[in-house]
Each structure stands twice: as C-alpha cells, then as structure tokens.
Amino acid sequence: MSIAINADLCKGCKACMAVCPGSLIKETTEGKAYMKYPKDCWGCASCVKECHFGAITFFLGADIGGMGSKLTVDSKKDRLIWNIARRDDTKEQIVINTKESNKY
C-alpha cells in the first residue's frame, strides 16, 4: 500500500506530517509535503483523511480488493466523503457522518 502526494495541490499545512505514525512524510524546501520512500507507507490512510486539499491519494491494491483504485477524501463539516476512482474510470463515493460513525 502506498500514497502519492501531488505537490501542485499541497498547500503546505503540514497536517499530514503531524498524523503520520511512521513520520514518513517530509517537507520540501518549498514547504510542500512529500514521501521519500512510499513503499514504507503503513497504509493507515491517516494523511489522506487529514488532507483537506485532495493532495494525497491512497492506492487501493489488489490485496485489499481495490484492484488499483485510488482513494481521496473530502471533509465537509461533520462528514467525510471517500472518493474512489477505479481503473475502469468508474467512481464511487462513500459518505461517513462523523457524528454517527462510532455508535455501536
């Protein structure tokens, strides 16, 4: 599992760096986030959830049923919107109400 960081979309807020449990996301001299060794990514997707600019893409590999799909997340008040783009160009959205997500 791995992520990709789009430097053109990165605003340099450093939120992804703060939540990466492996301290794998670093800062360029321009203040943009990057991951020097994407293969070392733990696949927790914390950075994807924290990026409010869509700059981080998480690759959903075949090992977890994603077959090479890409995941980005939008945050809207009390909702997380998981955007999945599949290799066949189909798209899916999963909307999670953060106020309700931990009720059992």
C-alpha positions in Angstrom: 0.0 0.0 0.0 1.2 3.4 -0.7 0.2 7.1 -1.1 1.1 9.7 -3.7 1.3 13.4 -2.8 0.5 15.9 -5.6 2.8 18.9 -4.9 0.6 21.1 -7.1 -2.4 20.6 -4.8 -0.4 20.6 -1.5 -0.8 23.9 0.5 1.9 23.1 3.0 -0.4 23.0 6.0 1.7 20.0 7.5 -1.5 18.2 8.8 -0.4 15.0 7.1 3.1 15.2 8.7 1.5 15.6 12.1 -0.6 12.4 11.8 1.7 10.1 10.0 2.5 7.4 12.6 5.8 6.5 10.9 7.0 10.1 10.5 7.4 9.2 6.8 6.0 12.4 5.3 8.6 15.2 5.0 8.7 18.8 3.8 10.4 20.1 0.7 12.3 23.4 0.7 9.2 24.9 -0.8 7.1 23.8 2.2 5.3 21.1 0.3 4.7 17.5 1.7 6.4 14.5 0.1 7.2 10.9 1.0 10.7 9.9 0.0 10.1 6.2 0.4 6.4 5.5 -0.5 6.9 1.7 -0.2 7.5 2.2 3.6 3.9 3.6 3.9 2.0 1.6 6.6 -1.3 2.1 4.8 -3.2 3.7 7.7 -4.6 6.4 5.5 -4.4 9.0 8.3 -2.8 11.5 6.0 -5.5 11.1 3.4 -8.2 11.8 5.9 -6.3 14.9 7.2 -5.6 16.5 3.8 -8.4 19.0 3.1 -7.0 19.8 -0.4 -7.1 16.4 -2.1 -3.4 16.4 -2.5 -2.9 12.9 -1.1 -4.1 9.8 -3.0 -4.1 6.3 -1.4 -3.8 3.4 -3.8 -6.1 0.5 -3.1 -4.2 -2.5 -4.2 -5.5 -5.9 -5.3 -4.5 -7.3 -1.9 -7.4 -5.4 -0.3 -9.8 -5.7 -3.2 -9.1 -2.3 -4.7 -7.6 -3.6 -7.9 -5.5 -0.4 -8.3 -8.3 2.1 -7.4 -7.3 5.5 -6.0 -8.9 7.0 -2.8 -9.1 10.6 -1.8 -11.1 12.2 1.0 -13.1 15.4 1.2 -14.0 16.8 4.7 -17.3 18.7 5.0 -18.3 19.8 8.5 -19.5 16.6 10.1 -19.0 14.3 7.0 -16.1 12.5 5.4 -16.6 11.8 1.7 -14.4 9.0 0.5 -13.9 9.3 -3.3 -12.9 6.1 -5.1 -11.7 6.3 -8.7 -11.4 2.8 -10.3 -9.1 1.9 -13.1 -12.1 1.5 -15.4 -12.9 5.2 -14.9 -15.9 4.5 -12.7 -16.2 6.4 -9.5 -17.9 5.8 -6.1 -18.4 8.0 -3.1 -18.9 6.8 0.5 -20.2 9.4 2.8 -19.5 9.0 6.5 -21.3 11.0 9.2 -18.5 11.5 11.7 -21.0 12.2 14.5 -22.6 8.8 13.9 -19.5 6.7 12.9 -18.6 5.4 16.3 -22.0 4.4 17.5 -22.4 0.7 18.1 
